[in-house]
Amino acid sequence: MRLPKHFIRTREDGATHTEAAHIPGGRSLRDLVFGANDGMVAAFAVVSGVHGATFSTRIVLLAGLAELIGGTIAMGLGAFLAVKSEQEFILSEREREEREVREFPDEERKEVRTIFARKGFRGQALDQMVQHVTADPVFWVDTMMTEELGLSAAPTGAPLRSGLVVAAAYALGAAFPVIPYALPVAVPTAFALSVGCTLAALFAAGAAKTRMTGRSWLRSGLETVLVGAIAAAATFLAGRLIAG
Protein backbone atom coordinates (compact mmCIF):
# COMPACT_ATOMS: atom_id res chain seq x y z
CA MET A 1 0.00 0.00 0.00
CA ARG A 2 1.46 3.38 -0.98
CA LEU A 3 1.26 5.99 1.74
CA PRO A 4 0.06 9.54 0.99
CA LYS A 5 2.88 12.06 0.84
CA HIS A 6 1.80 13.83 4.03
CA PHE A 7 2.55 10.65 6.00
CA ILE A 8 6.22 10.63 4.94
CA ARG A 9 9.08 12.97 5.79
CA THR A 10 12.44 12.66 4.02
CA ARG A 11 15.67 14.34 5.15
CA GLU A 12 18.39 15.53 2.83
CA ASP A 13 20.44 12.42 3.66
CA GLY A 14 17.60 10.19 2.45
CA ALA A 15 16.32 9.06 5.86
CA THR A 16 12.54 8.93 6.12
CA HIS A 17 9.99 9.26 8.91
CA THR A 18 6.52 7.85 8.44
CA GLU A 19 3.27 8.06 10.36
CA ALA A 20 2.06 4.75 8.92
CA ALA A 21 1.80 3.11 12.32
CA HIS A 22 -0.57 5.86 13.48
CA ILE A 23 -3.08 5.64 10.66
CA PRO A 24 -6.61 5.20 12.09
CA GLY A 25 -8.29 1.81 11.66
CA GLY A 26 -5.25 -0.25 12.59
CA ARG A 27 -7.24 -2.43 14.96
CA SER A 28 -9.82 -3.31 12.31
CA LEU A 29 -7.04 -4.15 9.87
CA ARG A 30 -5.43 -6.39 12.47
CA ASP A 31 -8.74 -8.14 13.16
CA LEU A 32 -9.33 -8.61 9.43
CA VAL A 33 -5.89 -10.08 8.69
CA PHE A 34 -5.62 -12.36 11.69
CA GLY A 35 -9.25 -13.48 11.50
CA ALA A 36 -8.81 -14.50 7.87
CA ASN A 37 -5.51 -16.21 8.63
CA ASP A 38 -7.00 -18.24 11.49
CA GLY A 39 -9.99 -19.20 9.39
CA MET A 40 -7.83 -20.48 6.55
CA VAL A 41 -5.49 -22.50 8.77
CA ALA A 42 -8.29 -24.06 10.85
CA ALA A 43 -10.54 -24.95 7.91
CA PHE A 44 -7.59 -26.17 5.83
CA ALA A 45 -6.56 -28.48 8.66
CA VAL A 46 -10.09 -29.86 9.05
CA VAL A 47 -10.63 -30.35 5.34
CA SER A 48 -7.25 -32.03 4.92
CA GLY A 49 -7.85 -34.31 7.89
CA VAL A 50 -11.26 -35.44 6.72
CA HIS A 51 -10.00 -35.82 3.16
CA GLY A 52 -7.26 -38.08 4.47
CA ALA A 53 -9.90 -40.31 6.06
CA THR A 54 -12.47 -40.40 3.25
CA PHE A 55 -12.77 -39.81 -0.49
CA SER A 56 -16.31 -38.43 -0.29
CA THR A 57 -16.56 -34.78 -1.32
CA ARG A 58 -19.91 -34.54 0.49
CA ILE A 59 -18.43 -35.58 3.83
CA VAL A 60 -15.45 -33.26 3.42
CA LEU A 61 -17.77 -30.40 2.46
CA LEU A 62 -20.03 -30.96 5.46
CA ALA A 63 -17.06 -31.10 7.82
CA GLY A 64 -15.62 -27.95 6.30
CA LEU A 65 -18.93 -26.10 6.54
CA ALA A 66 -19.36 -27.19 10.14
CA GLU A 67 -15.92 -25.82 10.96
CA LEU A 68 -16.60 -22.60 9.05
CA ILE A 69 -19.87 -21.94 10.87
CA GLY A 70 -18.69 -23.00 14.30
CA GLY A 71 -15.36 -21.22 14.01
CA THR A 72 -16.98 -18.03 12.74
CA ILE A 73 -19.34 -17.88 15.71
CA ALA A 74 -16.65 -18.78 18.23
CA MET A 75 -14.08 -16.33 16.87
CA GLY A 76 -16.59 -13.49 16.56
CA LEU A 77 -17.86 -13.95 20.11
CA GLY A 78 -14.30 -14.35 21.37
CA ALA A 79 -13.18 -11.09 19.78
CA PHE A 80 -16.28 -9.28 21.11
CA LEU A 81 -15.71 -10.52 24.66
CA ALA A 82 -11.96 -9.83 24.51
CA VAL A 83 -12.39 -6.17 23.54
CA LYS A 84 -15.28 -5.72 25.97
CA SER A 85 -13.26 -7.23 28.82
CA GLU A 86 -10.29 -5.02 27.94
CA GLN A 87 -12.48 -1.93 28.05
CA GLU A 88 -14.03 -2.93 31.38
CA PHE A 89 -10.58 -3.54 32.87
CA ILE A 90 -9.25 -0.17 31.70
CA LEU A 91 -12.33 1.63 33.06
CA SER A 92 -12.03 -0.11 36.43
CA GLU A 93 -8.33 0.79 36.68
CA ARG A 94 -9.10 4.39 35.74
CA GLU A 95 -11.79 4.61 38.41
CA ARG A 96 -9.28 3.30 40.95
CA GLU A 97 -6.66 5.86 39.91
CA GLU A 98 -9.24 8.68 40.06
CA ARG A 99 -10.16 7.63 43.57
CA GLU A 100 -6.52 7.46 44.68
CA VAL A 101 -5.75 10.88 43.19
CA ARG A 102 -8.78 12.30 44.96
CA GLU A 103 -8.27 10.61 48.34
CA PHE A 104 -4.47 10.17 48.52
CA PRO A 105 -2.99 13.08 46.50
CA ASP A 106 0.31 13.21 48.42
CA GLU A 107 1.08 9.55 47.79
CA GLU A 108 0.14 9.90 44.12
CA ARG A 109 2.40 12.94 43.75
CA LYS A 110 5.26 10.86 45.10
CA GLU A 111 4.50 8.23 42.49
CA VAL A 112 4.54 10.86 39.73
CA ARG A 113 7.88 12.14 41.03
CA THR A 114 9.30 8.61 41.04
CA ILE A 115 8.07 7.96 37.50
CA PHE A 116 9.73 11.05 36.03
CA ALA A 117 12.86 10.69 38.15
CA ARG A 118 13.35 7.31 36.52
CA LYS A 119 13.08 9.05 33.16
CA GLY A 120 16.04 11.25 34.04
CA PHE A 121 14.39 14.43 35.36
CA ARG A 122 16.25 16.08 38.23
CA GLY A 123 16.03 19.18 40.42
CA GLN A 124 13.90 22.06 39.20
CA ALA A 125 12.96 20.27 35.99
CA LEU A 126 11.53 17.39 38.02
CA ASP A 127 9.61 19.76 40.31
CA GLN A 128 8.12 21.56 37.30
CA MET A 129 7.14 18.29 35.65
CA VAL A 130 5.40 17.02 38.78
CA GLN A 131 3.61 20.35 39.22
CA HIS A 132 2.53 20.37 35.58
CA VAL A 133 1.17 16.81 35.68
CA THR A 134 -0.66 17.14 38.99
CA ALA A 135 -2.22 20.54 38.17
CA ASP A 136 -4.91 18.91 36.03
CA PRO A 137 -6.71 15.90 37.63
CA VAL A 138 -7.63 14.43 34.25
CA PHE A 139 -4.10 14.70 32.87
CA TRP A 140 -2.82 13.39 36.20
CA VAL A 141 -4.92 10.24 35.91
CA ASP A 142 -4.03 9.88 32.22
CA THR A 143 -0.36 9.96 33.17
CA MET A 144 -0.78 7.35 35.89
CA MET A 145 -2.67 5.08 33.48
CA THR A 146 -0.01 5.21 30.78
CA GLU A 147 3.18 5.59 32.82
CA GLU A 148 2.43 3.57 35.96
CA LEU A 149 0.08 0.88 34.67
CA GLY A 150 1.11 0.73 31.01
CA LEU A 151 -2.52 0.99 29.88
CA SER A 152 -4.39 3.29 27.52
CA ALA A 153 -5.66 6.45 29.15
CA ALA A 154 -9.15 5.53 27.93
CA PRO A 155 -10.71 2.42 26.33
CA THR A 156 -10.27 2.07 22.58
CA GLY A 157 -11.96 -0.12 20.03
CA ALA A 158 -15.58 -1.15 19.59
CA PRO A 159 -16.45 -4.67 20.83
CA LEU A 160 -19.28 -5.21 18.36
CA ARG A 161 -17.28 -3.98 15.38
CA SER A 162 -14.27 -6.07 16.37
CA GLY A 163 -16.45 -9.17 16.75
CA LEU A 164 -18.14 -8.65 13.39
CA VAL A 165 -14.85 -7.97 11.57
CA VAL A 166 -13.18 -11.07 13.02
CA ALA A 167 -16.22 -13.24 12.29
CA ALA A 168 -16.51 -12.02 8.70
CA ALA A 169 -12.78 -12.38 8.10
CA TYR A 170 -12.74 -15.87 9.60
CA ALA A 171 -15.65 -16.97 7.41
CA LEU A 172 -13.96 -15.53 4.33
CA GLY A 173 -10.68 -17.25 5.13
CA ALA A 174 -12.32 -20.57 5.92
CA ALA A 175 -14.19 -20.48 2.62
CA PHE A 176 -11.00 -20.90 0.55
CA PRO A 177 -10.30 -24.53 1.48
CA VAL A 178 -13.99 -25.49 1.65
CA ILE A 179 -15.55 -24.07 -1.54
CA PRO A 180 -13.68 -26.35 -3.98
CA TYR A 181 -15.52 -29.34 -2.49
CA ALA A 182 -18.83 -27.73 -3.43
CA LEU A 183 -17.85 -27.71 -7.12
CA PRO A 184 -18.91 -30.52 -9.47
CA VAL A 185 -15.39 -31.96 -9.77
CA ALA A 186 -13.68 -35.19 -8.81
CA VAL A 187 -12.26 -35.58 -5.30
CA PRO A 188 -8.57 -35.30 -6.34
CA THR A 189 -9.36 -32.14 -8.31
CA ALA A 190 -11.28 -30.63 -5.41
CA PHE A 191 -8.38 -31.38 -3.07
CA ALA A 192 -5.84 -29.88 -5.47
CA LEU A 193 -7.98 -26.73 -5.85
CA SER A 194 -8.41 -26.51 -2.08
CA VAL A 195 -4.67 -26.76 -1.50
CA GLY A 196 -3.79 -24.29 -4.24
CA CYS A 197 -6.38 -21.67 -3.28
CA THR A 198 -5.59 -21.92 0.42
CA LEU A 199 -1.82 -21.70 0.07
CA ALA A 200 -2.15 -18.68 -2.22
CA ALA A 201 -4.56 -17.01 0.20
CA LEU A 202 -2.31 -17.83 3.16
CA PHE A 203 0.63 -16.20 1.41
CA ALA A 204 -1.48 -13.10 0.72
CA ALA A 205 -2.63 -12.94 4.37
CA GLY A 206 0.94 -13.34 5.61
CA ALA A 207 2.17 -10.63 3.29
CA ALA A 208 -0.68 -8.35 4.38
CA LYS A 209 0.38 -8.69 8.02
CA THR A 210 3.54 -6.75 7.22
CA ARG A 211 1.29 -3.69 6.91
CA MET A 212 1.30 -3.80 10.74
CA THR A 213 4.53 -5.58 11.59
CA GLY A 214 6.88 -3.88 9.12
CA ARG A 215 8.60 -7.20 8.35
CA SER A 216 9.54 -8.55 4.94
CA TRP A 217 6.36 -9.39 3.05
CA LEU A 218 8.01 -12.34 1.31
CA ARG A 219 9.27 -13.91 4.52
CA SER A 220 6.00 -13.32 6.36
CA GLY A 221 4.00 -14.80 3.48
CA LEU A 222 6.19 -17.90 3.28
CA GLU A 223 6.06 -18.40 7.06
CA THR A 224 2.27 -18.26 7.01
CA VAL A 225 2.15 -20.77 4.16
CA LEU A 226 4.50 -23.07 6.08
CA VAL A 227 2.33 -22.96 9.22
CA GLY A 228 -0.81 -23.76 7.23
CA ALA A 229 0.93 -26.55 5.30
CA ILE A 230 2.24 -28.16 8.48
CA ALA A 231 -1.21 -28.08 10.11
CA ALA A 232 -2.85 -29.55 6.99
CA ALA A 233 -0.20 -32.26 6.57
CA ALA A 234 -0.47 -33.30 10.20
CA THR A 235 -4.25 -33.61 10.10
CA PHE A 236 -4.15 -35.33 6.70
CA LEU A 237 -1.80 -38.01 8.06
CA ALA A 238 -3.93 -38.32 11.20
CA GLY A 239 -7.00 -38.86 9.05
CA ARG A 240 -5.23 -41.54 7.04
CA LEU A 241 -4.08 -43.31 10.20
CA ILE A 242 -7.51 -43.18 11.80
CA ALA A 243 -9.18 -44.45 8.63
CA GLY A 244 -6.69 -47.28 8.47
Helices and strands as residue ranges (DSSP letters): G 5-7, E 8-10, E 16-18, G 20-22, H 26-53, H 57-103, H 105-118, H 123-134, H 137-143, I 144-148, H 159-178, G 179-182, H 187-213, H 217-243
